[in-house]
Amino acid sequence: MLVKFFINAANSGYLNGLAVEFGESTNAIRRELNNLSDAGYLTQWKSKNKIIYSANTKHPLFTILQKVIRKHLGLEQIVDSILKQMGDVNKIILIGDYAQGRDSGTIEVIIIAKEIDEVYIKKLQQKLKDVIERSVVFYINSPVPENGIKLYDHTNSGSNPNE
């Protein structure tokens, strides 16, 4: 559930929707939501007859938890591996299930770059699967969807946001 809320602060959910999404009972989800809310990690509000939950971005540990989640998923490893060998990368964007907070086992990433070493990318996909125990699919210079999560942006002083 931490992945759902902390991979992207824009993600939110309500009890029944989360129970279906995670394949768990509403009681189990309710307990976890209450624990996370009581600790201040989640905020909640009413919308119609539902209580909506999302990450509390003002919590002092929000940034740390987000980094821990991204490291746990191997996103830091993905960015570092791409930048180490490919150099002239403009952006690396997380899309798909993981951008929506679903730990489905397949991480989808868009790489925006001038030159791409296709052979290296194919080798990197297999290497990352062995290291982070998740499949990684790379899309090269594809359109970026609105809900994509920026993992790296060269225009922001060329720094890695995972550091």
MOVENQUI-V509961 format. One record per backbone hydrogen bond with DSSP energy under -1.0 kcal/mol. CO is the residue of the C=O (numbers start at 1). NH is the residue of the N-H. E is the energy in kcal/mol with one decimal. If there is no record, write none. Layout:
CO_NH_E / CO_NH_E
This chain:
1_5_-1.7 / 2_6_-2.9 / 3_7_-1.9 / 8_11_-2.2 / 13_53_-3.2 / 14_18_-2.8 / 15_19_-2.3 / 16_20_-2.2 / 17_21_-2.5 / 18_22_-2.6 / 19_23_-1.1 / 19_24_-1.7 / 25_29_-2.1 / 26_30_-3.0 / 27_31_-2.3 / 28_32_-2.0 / 29_33_-2.9 / 30_34_-2.8 / 31_35_-2.5 / 32_36_-2.6 / 33_37_-2.5 / 34_38_-3.1 / 35_39_-1.7 / 36_41_-1.9 / 36_42_-1.1 / 37_40_-1.3 / 41_56_-2.9 / 43_54_-1.9 / 45_52_-3.5 / 47_50_-2.0 / 50_47_-2.8 / 52_45_-1.9 / 53_13_-2.0 / 54_43_-3.0 / 55_57_-1.2 / 56_59_-1.7 / 59_62_-1.9 / 61_65_-3.0 / 62_66_-2.5 / 63_67_-2.1 / 64_68_-2.5 / 65_69_-2.5 / 66_70_-2.4 / 67_71_-2.5 / 68_72_-2.8 / 69_73_-2.2 / 70_75_-2.1 / 74_78_-2.1 / 75_79_-2.4 / 76_80_-2.6 / 77_81_-2.4 / 78_82_-2.2 / 79_83_-2.7 / 80_84_-2.3 / 81_85_-1.2 / 82_86_-2.2 / 83_87_-1.3 / 86_88_-2.2 / 87_89_-2.0 / 88_114_-1.0 / 90_154_-3.5 / 91_112_-2.7 / 92_151_-3.0 / 92_152_-1.6 / 93_110_-3.0 / 94_149_-2.8 / 96_100_-1.1 / 97_102_-2.9 / 98_101_-1.1 / 102_104_-1.8 / 105_135_-2.7 / 107_137_-3.0 / 108_95_-2.7 / 109_139_-2.8 / 110_93_-2.6 / 111_141_-3.3 / 112_90_-2.7 / 112_91_-1.7 / 116_118_-1.2 / 117_121_-2.3 / 118_122_-2.1 / 119_123_-2.0 / 120_124_-2.9 / 121_125_-2.1 / 122_126_-1.3 / 123_127_-2.5 / 124_128_-3.0 / 125_129_-1.8 / 126_130_-1.8 / 127_131_-2.0 / 128_132_-3.3 / 135_107_-3.5 / 137_109_-2.8 / 139_111_-3.0 / 145_148_-1.7 / 149_94_-3.2 / 152_92_-2.2 / 153_156_-1.5 / 154_158_-1.2 / 155_157_-1.4 / 156_159_-1.5 / 160_163_-1.7
